[in-house]
Amino acid sequence: MNEVQISQIDGVRYYTISNYDRMAPFFMSLVSSSDHWLFLSSTGGITAGRKNADNALFPYYTDDKIHDSHAHTGPVTLLSVTSHDTVHFWQPFATHVFPCSDSIVRSLHKSVWGNAVIFEEQNRSLGLTFSYRWSFSSRFGIVRSARLRNDRSEPVSIEIVDGLRNVLPAGTDRITQERLSTLLDGYKRSEFIENTKLGIYALSSIITDRAEPSESLLANTVWSLGFPEATVSIDPNVLTSFPPSRAGESPTEVRGRRGAYVHHATFVLENEKKWCVVADVGMNSAAVANLQSYLATHPVEKIDSDLAEEMAVDTDRLRRFVATSDGLQVSGDERLAGRHYTNTLFNIMRGGVFADGYSVSRNEFLRFCRRWNGPVCDRFQRVVQDLPEHITYEDLRQVADRVRATGEPESRNFERIVAEFLPLSFSRRHGDPSRPWNRFSIDLFSPDGTPMIAYQGNWRDIFQNWEALAHSFPLYLEGMISRFVNATTADGYNPYRISQDGIDWEVFDPDDPWSNIGYWNDHQIVYLYRLMKLLNDHLPEVLPALLEEQKYVFADVPYRIKSFAAIIEDPRETIDFDDEREAVIDARVASIGADGKLLHNGDEIVHVSLLEKVLILVLTKIGNLVPGGGIWMNTQRPEWNDANNALVGWGVSIVTVAHLRRFLVFLLDEILPDSDQAVELSEPVARFFDAISGVLASYESRDAATDPAVRYAKVMELGAVADSYRRSVYSGEIGRGEKTITLKEIRNFLSAATRCLDRSIETARRPDGLYHSYNLMHLHNSKIEIVRLPLMLEGQVAVLSAGMLSSTDSAAVVDALSESALYRPDQNSFTLYPDKSLPRFMNKNAIPSDSPETDAVLQRVASTTGDQIVQKDTNGAYHFHADFAMRRYCKPDWMSWASARMIGRAC
């Protein structure tokens, strides 16, 4: 009934869902080639604007509220239809109408380019079809085009009210909408200019509690086209009755009420009637005056032609962006080609696109260089200014090579800044009303209106999307890899967010329950492997030559991982925020720019080789290896999936083990030659390497992957080594002193590490032929037991890609997947988790009292703490206190016992 078809409407291909109103409400987004954003519900609820949520045309709420907002926000249409002396009332898309016949048929159409959507309702009883379309114009704004079609041969008399409700005034930020909406209503002021039918929506003044005057000098605007016989009202009260009780009144100013823009007209419909309303946000006085003059001095035909041309330009520019990243395909399967287009579109929206290919702007590079390092920019500005205004990326790299060859001070930093200059545009963070914790911003233009180079996203989003983009732009791969490794820390982790302005990390806010700090370590090895693999495939001579070049740097994040003893005591609280270090970093940023967030020795940025950077990441992972369990997730953040938050502390990841294994094999097979060539490492890194190598060599003959006592001993050894290395990092030893090791020694270490990882993957095999993804470690009595967690798809993908299974074994895993609870026959696909049957409330939090030892402990806890930790019900059963958080209230010995004996079984 709801199968998607492909339709042709006004020369444009659309995906069509008939009877979409019989489906549960679903959420959609539309994309513009400019800085518009628009999210809407299949109910008709909508939010839209430009750049970010603080520049909204309709209130920016979470998706659940947008589903519900159709009754008071966005488009509304009411019709009185007279046919054969009978009057019929019709409200298209009214959700309270549940047709019991086929007299009402609703269809939803979304353009194959992703920048337009049409809501259509056919009223077969009346012989009428009404539809409206949302689309964009970079110049004019957000466009709602409406059409009323007579499907019968005889004309009908129509009275219609149609328009927009709850139009926001400019200057309404997201927080004000959410927290001060009732105060906001009092500041709203709508104005109407009759001769141009222009609605202006502004605040009477900026909402502030400061003791100072604060004028509001921006406005949102709405105007219409194609409905000359209609009267327009900006008064929302016109919608309180139908037909409007004050049909002849059209106030030119409304204060203290929500904005509206409503047509009212009576006419005879013979074939069809079309009209549109056009809205824009954040317009200053000059822009409003220019718009008013344009509407007053140009004929309707010219305005209509300009609008249609601008909308076509938006579509063409959007298609060109996608084409730049090889997103346009021609295939016998139009849906498959459309899926590729959509995947590419959303990829470049997150990671950006090289809109001008390999052409770069000299002036944009100088701005980038100055933001990153003012002194470096000053030193080499003349070299860059002598270049043409537009050059190729390769030409710019050659300039950096010539500068480096001079050996001048700061030449290495200039070369690095050139490498990391990635002229990306169109990027925005991964945020929308269904992800309100992520605040997006579409930064395409500088304040002076010139195109702007900008990208932003969290670590995983950026590098995940650059991986796909790199297939289309392989010459940028070296710069992407530089951006990646230069943003990692000397203790082996990565910050939270990446942008054209550098890196960001989280700062804990005790008043924000969502606030936390930690190293996400987001699939660090996964994306480094993929970028390096791509570079090696496209330009196999480049990567080996880069390994020894001392031109890479470290992010200086003010996190300090606690001692290994402290980690063992409480692996959920393992990072301290170094306020003094942050102050030092902030001072450097103020002095030189974004490079102030890089690790320094005194006034000098620390430089090391790419090989050293790679080894630190690998050694850090091995330092957290729990044999037979996985990589220990002990840095206060999960790997990538927030659903794994509860695993942090005692969770271990087989997924990371598998990806690390693939990376090590890649280094062995494709990058590192088998030779006695000596390479230089910083002395602390060399010590770290030697110590980890020694631990691995000492237990290769013993099965630490299965013996809890041996596992415990090796985790203690690895943890102590990693702890010692971190102490040297935090004391400033990185970059001071050098030691040589041979490539053969590195290869021997990687081979030994691969064998250890293989044993952990082997022990993760389940009886059904699939693999565990994540596990829990239980540390008690000098042993580490591994508790297996439920099935996940992620582990199967990771193990299949690790390169250790034969083709026969890989096929067996795929066959087992198809027989598992992860398979969805209705979608012929797989889910991340199986559908789980969760325990009912009364079956939760019942502590099993199945032994004298348990009973004694429960009685002792109850007698010494009252009901602060456990409570006894009238049936004699024990339960944890409802506000109980184990790591806050219990000592480590109790916590360890309880985590094994009760938490997993009671909750």
C-alpha positions in Angstrom: 0.0 0.0 0.0 2.9 2.4 0.8 5.4 1.2 -1.8 7.6 3.9 -3.2 7.1 4.8 -6.9 8.9 7.2 -9.1 6.8 10.0 -10.6 7.3 12.9 -13.0 5.9 16.2 -11.8 6.5 19.4 -13.7 9.5 17.9 -15.4 11.2 16.7 -12.2 11.5 13.1 -10.9 10.0 12.5 -7.5 9.9 9.5 -5.2 6.2 9.0 -4.4 4.5 7.4 -1.4 0.7 7.0 -1.8 -1.5 6.8 1.3 1.5 8.0 3.4 -1.0 9.2 6.1 -1.8 5.6 6.9 1.8 5.2 8.1 3.2 6.3 11.4 4.5 9.9 11.2 8.0 10.0 9.9 10.7 12.7 9.6 12.3 14.2 6.5 14.9 16.8 5.7 15.4 18.9 2.6 18.7 20.1 1.4 19.6 23.4 -0.3 22.8 24.2 -2.2 23.0 27.3 0.0 22.7 27.7 3.8 19.0 26.8 4.1 17.9 24.0 6.4 14.4 22.5 6.5 13.1 19.6 8.6 9.5 18.5 8.4 7.1 15.7 9.5 4.8 13.7 7.3 2.1 15.3 9.4 3.0 18.7 7.9 4.8 20.0 10.9 7.9 22.0 10.0 10.9 24.0 11.1 13.2 25.8 8.7 15.7 28.6 8.4 19.2 29.5 7.4 22.6 28.6 8.8 21.6 27.3 12.2 18.8 26.9 14.6 19.2 30.5 15.9 18.1 31.8 12.5 14.7 30.0 12.2 11.6 30.9 10.3 9.5 28.4 12.3 10.4 27.3 15.9 13.2 24.8 16.1 12.0 22.0 18.3 12.8 18.3 18.7 11.3 16.0 16.1 8.5 14.7 18.4 7.3 18.2 18.9 7.5 18.9 15.2 5.3 15.9 14.5 2.8 17.5 16.8 3.1 21.1 15.6 1.1 20.8 12.4 -2.0 22.1 14.2 -0.4 25.5 15.0 2.8 25.9 12.9 3.6 26.1 9.2 1.1 25.8 6.4 -2.7 25.8 6.7 -5.4 25.6 4.1 -9.2 25.8 4.6 -11.7 25.7 1.7 -15.4 26.2 1.2 -16.4 24.6 -2.0 -19.8 25.3 -3.6 -21.0 22.9 -6.2 -24.6 22.5 -7.4 -25.7 24.9 -4.7 -24.2 22.6 -2.0 -21.5 24.0 0.2 -18.7 21.6 1.4 -16.0 22.4 3.9 -12.5 20.9 3.2 -9.3 21.1 5.2 -6.6 19.3 3.3 -4.1 17.3 5.4 -6.2 17.6 8.5 -4.9 14.9 10.8 -8.2 14.6 12.6 -9.8 13.4 9.4 -9.8 9.6 9.1 -11.4 8.7 5.8 -13.4 5.5 5.9 -13.4 5.3 2.1 -11.2 6.1 -0.8 -12.7 9.6 -1.2 -9.5 11.2 0.3 -6.2 10.0 -1.2 -3.0 11.6 0.0 0.4 11.3 -1.6 3.9 12.5 -0.6 6.5 13.2 -3.2 10.2 14.0 -2.6 12.4 15.1 -5.4 15.2 12.7 -6.4 17.6 15.6 -5.8 16.5 15.9 -2.2 15.6 19.6 -2.3 11.8 19.6 -2.7 8.9 17.8 -1.2 5.2 17.9 -2.3 2.2 17.1 -0.1 -0.8 16.2 -2.2 -4.4 15.5 -1.3 -7.0 14.4 -3.8 -10.7 14.8 -2.7 -12.6 12.5 -5.0 -15.9 13.5 -3.7 -15.3 17.2 -4.5 -13.3 16.5 -7.7 -10.5 18.6 -6.4 -6.8 18.1 -5.8 -4.7 20.4 -3.6 -0.9 20.2 -3.2 1.9 22.3 -1.9 5.7 22.1 -2.4 8.6 23.2 -0.2 11.7 24.2 -2.1 14.6 26.8 -2.0 16.0 29.8 -3.7 19.5 30.9 -2.6 18.5 34.5 -3.4 14.9 34.7 -2.2 14.7 32.1 0.6 12.3 29.3 1.4 9.4 28.8 -1.1 6.0 27.2 -0.6 4.3 26.7 -3.9 0.6 25.8 -3.8 -1.7 24.4 -6.5 -5.5 23.8 -6.5 -6.7 21.7 -9.4 -10.3 21.0 -10.6 -10.5 17.4 -11.7 -14.1 17.8 -13.1 -15.4 19.4 -16.3 -17.6 22.0 -14.6 -16.2 25.0 -12.7 -16.7 25.3 -8.9 -16.9 28.3 -6.6 -14.1 28.4 -4.0 -13.5 30.4 -0.8 -10.1 29.7 0.5 -7.9 30.7 3.5 -4.3 29.6 3.0 -1.0 30.7 4.5 1.6 30.2 7.2 1.3 30.2 11.0 3.7 30.8 13.8 6.2 32.7 11.7 9.1 33.7 14.0 10.6 37.1 14.3 14.3 37.4 13.5 16.7 37.3 16.4 14.9 34.4 18.1 17.6 32.0 19.2 16.9 28.4 20.0 17.2 28.7 23.8 14.7 31.6 23.8 12.2 29.4 21.8 12.6 26.5 24.3 12.7 28.3 27.6 11.2 31.8 27.2 8.5 31.2 24.6 5.8 33.0 26.6 8.1 36.1 27.1 9.0 35.9 23.4 5.4 36.2 22.3 5.2 39.5 24.1 8.1 40.9 22.1 6.8 39.8 18.7 5.8 42.5 16.2 4.5 41.8 12.7 4.1 44.5 10.0 2.4 44.5 6.6 3.2 46.6 3.6 0.1 46.6 1.4 1.4 47.6 -2.0 3.9 44.7 -2.1 2.1 42.3 0.2 5.3 42.0 2.2 5.1 40.8 5.8 7.9 41.8 8.2 8.5 39.9 11.4 10.8 41.3 14.0 11.2 41.7 17.8 10.2 45.0 19.3 13.6 44.9 21.0 16.2 42.3 21.8 15.2 40.1 24.7 17.7 40.7 27.5 17.9 41.3 31.2 20.8 43.6 30.9 20.3 47.2 32.0 20.9 48.7 28.6 18.9 49.5 25.5 19.1 46.8 22.8 17.5 47.4 19.4 16.4 44.6 17.2 17.6 45.4 13.7 16.9 42.2 11.8 13.7 40.8 10.4 12.2 37.7 8.8 10.0 38.4 5.7 7.2 36.7 3.8 5.7 37.7 0.5 3.4 36.1 -2.0 3.0 35.7 -5.8 0.2 34.6 -8.0 -2.8 35.5 -5.9 -3.7 39.1 -6.8 -7.3 38.8 -5.8 -6.6 37.7 -2.3 -6.4 39.8 0.8 -3.5 39.1 3.1 -3.6 39.3 6.8 -0.8 39.0 9.3 -3.2 38.6 12.2 -3.3 35.0 13.4 -6.8 35.6 14.8 -8.1 35.5 11.2 -7.8 31.7 11.5 -10.2 31.4 14.5 -13.2 31.1 12.2 -14.0 30.1 8.7 -15.0 32.0 6.7 -13.0 34.7 8.5 -15.3 36.9 10.6 -13.2 40.0 9.8 -12.8 39.4 6.1 -12.5 43.0 5.2 -9.9 43.9 7.8 -6.2 43.7 7.2 -4.2 45.3 10.0 -0.8 46.6 9.1 0.7 45.9 12.5 0.2 43.2 15.1 2.0 43.1 18.4 2.3 40.6 21.1 1.0 37.7 19.0 2.6 35.0 16.9 3.3 35.9 13.3 1.1 34.8 10.4 0.7 35.3 6.7 -2.7 34.3 5.5 -4.5 34.7 2.1 -8.3 35.0 1.9 -10.0 34.9 -1.4 -13.2 33.9 -3.3 -13.0 32.8 -6.9 -14.4 30.4 -9.5 -12.0 27.5 -10.3 -12.2 26.2 -13.9 -8.9 24.3 -14.3 -6.2 25.1 -11.8 -4.8 27.9 -9.7 -1.2 28.3 -8.6 0.4 30.7 -6.1 3.4 30.8 -3.8 4.7 32.4 -0.6 8.4 33.1 -0.2 10.0 33.6 3.2 13.5 34.5 4.3 15.3 35.1 7.6 17.8 37.5 9.2 17.4 40.4 6.8 18.8 43.8 7.8 17.1 47.1 6.9 18.9 47.5 3.6 18.0 44.0 2.5 14.3 44.5 3.4 14.3 47.9 1.5 15.9 46.3 -1.5 13.3 43.5 -1.5 10.4 45.9 -1.1 11.7 48.0 -4.0 12.2 44.8 -6.2 8.6 43.7 -5.5 7.2 47.2 -6.1 9.0 47.9 -9.4 9.0 44.6 -11.2 6.0 43.0 -13.0 4.6 39.8 -11.6 5.9 37.9 -14.7 9.4 39.1 -14.1 9.3 38.1 -10.4 7.9 34.7 -11.3 10.6 34.2 -13.9 13.4 35.2 -11.5 12.1 33.0 -8.8 11.8 30.0 -11.1 15.3 30.6 -12.5 16.8 30.9 -9.0 15.1 27.7 -7.9 16.5 25.9 -10.9 20.0 27.3 -10.2 19.7 25.9 -6.6 19.0 22.5 -8.0 21.7 22.6 -10.6 24.3 23.8 -8.0 23.3 21.0 -5.6 23.6 18.4 -8.4 27.1 19.8 -9.2 28.2 19.5 -5.6 27.2 15.8 -5.6 28.7 15.3 -9.1 32.0 16.7 -7.8 32.1 13.8 -5.4 31.1 11.3 -8.1 27.5 11.0 -6.8 25.7 11.1 -10.1 25.2 7.7 -11.7 23.1 6.4 -14.6 21.9 2.9 -14.1 19.2 0.6 -15.3 18.0 0.6 -11.7 16.9 4.2 -11.1 16.4 3.6 -7.4 19.8 2.3 -6.9 21.3 5.3 -8.7 19.2 7.5 -6.5 20.4 5.8 -3.4 24.0 6.4 -4.4 23.1 10.1 -5.0 21.5 10.4 -1.6 24.4 8.7 0.2 26.9 11.0 -1.5 24.8 14.0 -0.7 24.6 13.3 3.0 28.3 12.4 3.0 29.4 15.8 1.7 26.9 17.5 4.0 28.8 16.1 6.9 32.4 16.1 5.7 32.2 18.8 3.1 33.1 18.8 -0.6 36.0 20.3 -2.6 33.6 22.6 -4.5 36.4 23.9 -6.7 38.2 20.7 -7.1 42.0 21.1 -6.8 41.8 24.9 -7.3 42.6 26.9 -4.2 42.3 30.5 -3.4 45.5 32.3 -2.4 43.6 34.7 -0.1 41.6 32.0 1.5 44.8 30.1 2.3 46.3 33.2 3.9 43.2 33.6 6.1 43.5 29.9 7.1 47.2 30.2 7.8 46.7 33.3 9.9 43.9 31.6 12.0 46.3 28.7 12.6 49.6 30.5 13.2 49.9 34.2 12.9 53.8 34.3 13.2 54.2 31.6 10.6 51.8 33.5 8.3 53.8 36.8 8.8 57.1 35.0 8.0 55.9 33.5 4.7 53.1 35.8 3.6 55.2 37.5 0.9 55.9 34.1 -0.6 52.2 33.4 -0.9 51.2 36.8 -2.0 53.4 36.5 -5.0 51.3 33.6 -6.2 48.3 34.1 -8.6 44.9 34.6 -7.0 43.9 31.0 -7.8 46.4 28.2 -8.0 46.2 24.4 -7.9 46.6 22.5 -4.6 49.7 20.8 -6.1 51.2 24.2 -6.9 50.7 25.3 -3.2 52.3 22.1 -2.0 55.3 22.8 -4.3 55.7 26.2 -2.7 55.7 24.5 0.7 58.4 22.1 -0.5 60.6 25.0 -1.7 60.1 26.8 1.7 61.0 23.6 3.6 64.2 23.2 1.5 65.5 26.6 2.7 65.6 25.2 6.3 64.2 28.5 7.6 62.8 28.6 11.1 59.1 27.7 11.1 59.4 26.2 7.6 58.2 22.8 8.9 55.1 24.5 10.4 54.4 26.3 7.1 54.6 23.0 5.3 52.2 21.4 7.8 49.7 24.2 7.5 49.8 23.9 3.7 49.2 20.1 4.0 46.2 20.7 6.3 44.7 23.4 4.2 41.7 21.5 2.8 39.4 23.9 0.9 36.2 22.2 1.9 32.7 23.7 1.9 29.1 22.7 2.4 29.9 20.9 5.7 27.8 21.0 8.8 27.8 19.0 12.0 25.7 15.9 12.3 22.7 17.7 13.9 19.0 17.9 13.4 15.8 17.9 15.5 16.2 14.2 16.0 19.7 14.8 17.4 19.3 17.9 19.5 22.5 17.4 21.4 24.4 18.2 18.2 24.2 21.9 17.2 24.8 22.3 13.4 25.9 25.4 11.6 26.0 25.7 7.8 28.8 28.2 7.2 29.1 29.0 3.5 29.7 32.7 3.5 31.9 35.1 5.3 30.4 38.3 6.9 31.3 40.2 3.7 29.3 37.6 1.6 32.4 35.9 0.0 32.4 32.1 -0.1 34.0 30.6 3.0 36.1 27.5 3.5 34.6 25.6 6.4 34.0 22.2 7.9 33.1 20.9 11.3 32.2 17.6 12.9 33.1 15.2 15.6 36.1 13.0 15.0 34.3 10.0 13.6 31.9 12.0 11.4 34.7 14.0 9.7 37.1 11.1 8.9 34.3 8.7 8.1 33.1 11.1 5.4 36.5 12.1 4.2 37.2 8.5 3.5 34.4 8.4 0.8 35.4 11.8 -0.5 39.0 10.8 -0.9 38.0 8.4 -3.7 37.1 11.4 -5.8 40.0 13.6 -4.6 43.0 11.3 -3.9 45.6 14.2 -4.1 44.1 15.5 -0.8 44.7 12.2 1.0 48.1 13.2 2.3 46.5 16.3 3.8 43.7 14.3 5.3 46.2 11.9 6.9 48.1 14.9 8.3 44.9 16.4 9.7 44.2 13.0 11.3 47.5 12.2 13.0 48.3 15.8 13.9 45.1 16.0 15.9 46.0 12.9 18.0 47.6 13.3 21.4 51.0 12.2 22.6 49.2 9.8 25.1 47.6 8.1 22.1 44.0 9.5 21.9 42.1 12.1 19.9 40.0 15.1 20.9 36.3 15.5 20.4 35.7 17.7 17.4 37.6 18.7 14.2 37.0 21.9 12.2 38.8 24.3 9.9 39.8 26.2 13.1 41.5 23.3 14.7 40.4 21.0 17.5 38.0 21.1 20.4 37.6 19.1 23.6 34.9 18.8 26.1 34.9 20.8 29.3 32.9 19.5 32.2 29.9 21.6 33.3 28.5 20.3 36.7 25.2 22.0 36.0 24.7 20.1 32.7 23.6 16.5 33.2 24.7 15.8 29.6 28.2 17.2 30.2 31.1 14.8 30.5 34.8 14.6 29.5 36.6 11.7 28.0 38.6 10.4 25.1 36.1 8.9 22.7 38.9 7.2 20.8 36.3 7.1 18.0 37.3 4.2 15.7 40.8 5.8 15.6 42.5 2.9 13.9 39.6 2.2 11.5 39.8 5.5 9.7 43.5 5.9 9.8 43.8 2.5 8.2 41.3 3.4 5.5 42.9 6.8 4.7 46.4 5.3 4.6 45.2 2.3 2.5 43.6 4.7 0.0 46.7 6.8 -0.3 48.9 3.7 -0.8 46.5 2.3 -3.4 46.5 5.6 -5.4 50.0 6.8 -4.8 52.1 3.8 -3.6 55.3 5.7 -3.5 54.1 8.5 -1.1 53.4 6.8 2.2 56.6 4.9 2.7 58.5 8.1 2.0 56.5 10.0 4.6 57.2 7.6 7.5 60.5 9.1 8.7 59.8 12.8 7.9 59.8 14.8 11.2 57.0 17.1 10.3 54.0 15.8 12.4 52.7 17.2 15.6 50.5 16.4 18.6 47.3 17.9 19.9 47.7 19.2 23.4 44.5 18.3 25.2 44.3 19.2 28.9 43.2 15.8 29.9 45.4 13.7 32.2 44.7 10.0 32.4 45.1 8.8 36.0 47.6 6.3 37.2 47.0 2.7 36.4 46.3 2.0 40.1 43.6 4.6 40.0 42.2 3.1 36.8 42.0 -0.3 38.5 40.3 1.2 41.5 37.6 2.9 39.4 37.8 2.5 35.6 34.8 4.7 35.1 36.6 7.8 36.5 40.0 7.8 34.9 40.6 11.3 33.5 41.4 14.6 35.3 40.9 17.9 33.7 44.1 20.0 34.0 42.9 23.6 34.4 46.4 25.0 34.6 47.3 23.3 31.3 44.2 24.6 29.7 45.1 28.2 30.8 48.5 27.7 29.2 46.9 26.4 26.0 44.4 29.3 25.9 47.3 31.8 26.3 49.1 30.2 23.3 46.0 30.3 21.2 45.6 34.0 22.0 49.2 34.6 21.0 49.6 32.6 17.8 46.2 31.0 16.8 44.9 27.5 16.6 48.5 26.1 16.7 48.4 27.0 20.3 46.5 23.8 20.9 49.5 21.8 19.7 52.1 20.2 22.1 55.0 22.6 22.7 58.4 22.3 24.3 58.8 25.9 25.5 58.0 28.1 22.5 58.6 25.4 20.0 56.0 23.0 18.5 57.1 19.4 19.0 57.7 17.5 15.7 58.0 13.8 15.2 57.8 11.3 12.3 54.6 9.7 10.9 56.0 6.3 12.0 56.2 7.6 15.6 52.7 8.9 15.5 51.4 5.5 14.2 53.4 3.5 16.7 52.0 5.6 19.6 48.4 4.8 18.5 49.2 1.1 18.2 51.1 0.9 21.5 48.3 2.7 23.3 45.8 0.1 22.1 48.1 -2.8 23.0 48.6 -1.2 26.4 44.9 -1.5 27.0 44.6 -5.1 25.7 42.7 -7.6 27.8 43.7 -10.9 26.2 40.6 -12.9 25.2 38.4 -9.9 26.0 39.2 -7.0 23.8 40.6 -3.5 24.1 39.7 -1.9 27.5 37.2 1.0 27.2 38.5 2.9 30.2 38.7 6.6 29.0 35.1 7.6 30.0 33.7 7.3 26.5 32.6 4.4 24.3 34.1 3.7 21.0 31.5 5.2 18.7 28.0 4.1 19.8 26.5 6.1 22.7 24.3 3.1 23.4 27.6 1.6 24.7 28.0 4.3 27.4 27.2 1.8 30.1 30.2 -0.3 29.0 32.7 2.4 29.8 34.9 1.3 32.6 34.5 -2.5 32.6 33.8 -2.9 28.9 36.2 -4.4 26.4 36.0 -4.3 22.6 36.6 -7.1 20.3 35.6 -4.7 17.5 38.7 -2.6 18.1 40.9 -5.7 18.3 39.7 -6.8 14.8 40.3 -3.4 13.3 43.7 -3.1 14.9 44.6 -6.5 13.6 43.8 -5.4 10.0 45.9 -2.2 10.5 48.9 -4.2 11.7 48.7 -6.6 8.8 48.5 -3.6 6.4 51.6 -2.1 7.9 53.5 -5.4 7.6 52.3 -6.3 4.1 52.3 -3.0 2.3 54.2 -0.3 4.2 57.2 -1.4 6.3 60.0 -3.0 4.4 61.8 -6.0 6.0 65.2 -4.4 6.6 67.7 -3.4 9.2 67.2 0.3 8.4 67.4 2.3 11.6 64.7 4.9 12.4 64.5 7.5 15.1 61.9 7.7 17.8 61.5 10.0 20.8 63.1 8.4 23.8 59.9 7.9 25.8 58.2 6.2 22.7 61.2 4.0 22.2 61.0 2.9 25.9 57.3 2.3 25.5 58.0 0.2 22.4 60.6 -1.9 24.1 58.5 -2.5 27.2 55.4 -3.5 25.3 57.5 -5.8 23.0 58.9 -7.4 26.1 55.5 -8.1 27.6 54.2 -9.6 24.4 57.3 -11.8 24.0 57.0 -13.1 27.5 53.7 -14.8 27.2 53.3 -15.8 23.6 53.6 -19.4 24.7 51.0 -19.1 27.3 47.3 -18.9 26.7 46.5 -15.6 28.4 43.4 -15.4 26.2 41.7 -18.1 28.2 43.4 -18.3 31.6 42.0 -15.7 34.0 45.1 -15.6 36.2 47.5 -15.2 33.3 45.2 -12.6 31.7 45.3 -10.6 35.0 49.1 -10.7 35.2 49.5 -9.5 31.6 46.9 -6.8 32.0 48.8 -5.6 35.0 52.1 -5.6 33.1 50.7 -3.8 30.1 48.9 -1.3 32.2 52.0 -0.5 34.2 54.0 0.1 31.0 51.3 2.3 29.5 51.2 4.2 32.8 54.9 4.8 32.8 54.7 6.2 29.2 51.9 8.6 30.1 53.8 9.9 33.0 56.7 10.7 30.7 54.3 12.5 28.3 52.7 14.6 31.0 56.2 15.6 32.3 57.1 17.0 28.9 59.6 14.4 27.7 58.1 13.9 24.2 60.4 15.4 21.6 63.4 15.4 23.9 66.0 12.8 23.3 66.1 10.3 20.5 66.7 6.6 20.2 67.0 4.4 17.1 65.4 1.1 16.4 65.3 -0.9 13.2 62.4 -1.6 10.9 62.9 -5.3 11.5 62.3 -4.8 15.2 59.1 -2.9 14.5 58.0 -5.7 12.1 58.8 -8.3 14.8 56.7 -6.4 17.3 53.8 -6.0 14.9 53.9 -9.8 14.1 53.8 -10.7 17.8 51.0 -8.2 18.4 49.0 -9.7 15.5 49.3 -13.2 17.0 48.1 -12.0 20.3 45.1 -10.3 18.7 44.3 -13.4 16.7 44.0 -15.4 19.9 41.6 -12.9 21.3 39.5 -13.0 18.2 39.5 -16.8 18.1 38.2 -16.9 21.7 35.4 -14.5 20.8 33.8 -17.0 18.4 30.3 -18.0 19.6 28.8 -21.5 19.4 26.6 -20.3 16.5 29.6 -19.4 14.4 29.3 -15.6 14.9 31.6 -13.4 17.1 31.2 -11.5 20.3 31.5 -7.7 19.7 31.8 -6.3 23.3 32.5 -8.0 26.6 32.7 -7.1 30.3 35.8 -7.8 32.3 35.4 -8.8 36.0 38.6 -8.3 38.1 38.6 -10.2 41.4 41.1 -12.1 43.4 44.0 -11.5 41.0 42.0 -12.9 38.1 40.1 -11.3 35.2 37.0 -13.1 34.0 35.3 -12.3 30.7 31.5 -11.9 30.7 30.1 -12.2 27.1 27.5 -9.6 26.0 24.6 -10.2 23.6 25.1 -10.4 19.8 25.8 -7.3 17.8 26.3 -6.8 14.0 29.4 -4.7 14.5 31.5 -7.5 15.7 30.7 -9.6 12.6 31.7 -6.8 10.3 34.9 -6.1 12.2 36.0 -9.8 12.2 35.1 -10.3 8.5 37.3 -7.3 7.6 40.2 -8.2 9.9 41.7 -10.5 7.3 42.2 -13.6 9.5 39.4 -15.7 8.2 39.6 -17.9 5.1 37.1 -17.4 2.4 35.3 -20.6 3.6 35.1 -19.3 7.2 34.0 -15.8 6.0 31.2 -17.4 4.0 30.2 -19.4 7.1 29.9 -16.2 9.2 27.7 -14.6 6.5 25.5 -17.7 6.4 25.3 -17.7 10.2 24.3 -14.0 10.1 21.4 -14.9 7.8 20.2 -17.4 10.4 20.6 -15.1 13.4 18.3 -12.8 15.2 20.2 -9.9 13.5 18.5 -10.7 10.2 15.4 -8.8 9.1 13.6 -10.9 6.4 11.2 -8.1 5.7 14.1 -5.8 4.7 16.5 -8.4 3.6 19.1 -6.7 5.8 20.6 -6.8 9.3 20.0 -4.8 12.4 22.7 -3.5 14.8 21.2 -5.4 17.7 18.5 -8.1 17.9 15.1 -7.1 19.0 15.3 -7.7 22.7 12.5 -8.7 25.1 13.2 -6.5 28.1 12.2 -7.6 31.6 8.9 -6.3 33.1 9.3 -3.7 35.8 8.5 -6.1 38.7 11.2 -8.5 37.3 13.9 -5.9 37.5 16.1 -5.0 40.4 15.4 -8.2 42.3 18.7 -9.2 43.9 19.0 -13.0 43.7 19.4 -14.5 47.2 20.5 -17.9 46.2 23.3 -18.7 48.7 24.2 -18.2 52.4 27.1 -15.9 51.3 24.7 -13.7 49.4 22.2 -13.6 52.3 24.9 -12.7 54.7 26.2 -9.9 52.6 22.8 -8.4 52.0 21.9 -8.5 55.7 25.2 -6.9 56.6 24.7 -4.1 54.0 21.1 -3.5 55.2 22.1 -3.4 58.9 25.0 -1.0 58.4 23.5 1.4 55.8 19.7 1.1 56.5 17.9 1.4 53.1 20.5 3.7 51.5 21.8 0.8 49.3 19.5 -2.1 49.5 15.8 -2.3 50.6 13.9 -5.3 51.8 10.2 -5.7 50.7 7.4 -7.4 52.6 8.1 -10.7 50.8 11.7 -10.7 52.2 13.3 -9.9 48.8 16.1 -7.4 48.5 16.3 -4.5 45.9 18.8 -1.8 45.2 17.7 1.7 46.2 16.1 3.4 43.3 18.6 6.3 43.3 21.5 3.9 43.8 24.6 4.4 41.6 27.1 1.7 42.5 30.3 3.5 41.7 29.3 6.5 43.8 28.3 4.7 46.9 30.3 1.5 47.1 33.9 0.7 47.8 35.9 -1.1 45.2 35.7 -4.5 46.9 32.0 -4.2 47.3 31.6 -2.8 43.8 33.6 -5.7 42.3 31.6 -8.3 44.1 28.3 -6.6 43.3 29.0 -6.1 39.7 29.5 -9.8 39.2 27.0 -11.2 41.7 24.1 -8.8 41.4 24.1 -6.1 38.8 24.1 -8.5 35.8 21.5 -10.7 37.3 19.2 -8.2 39.0 19.1 -5.5 36.4 
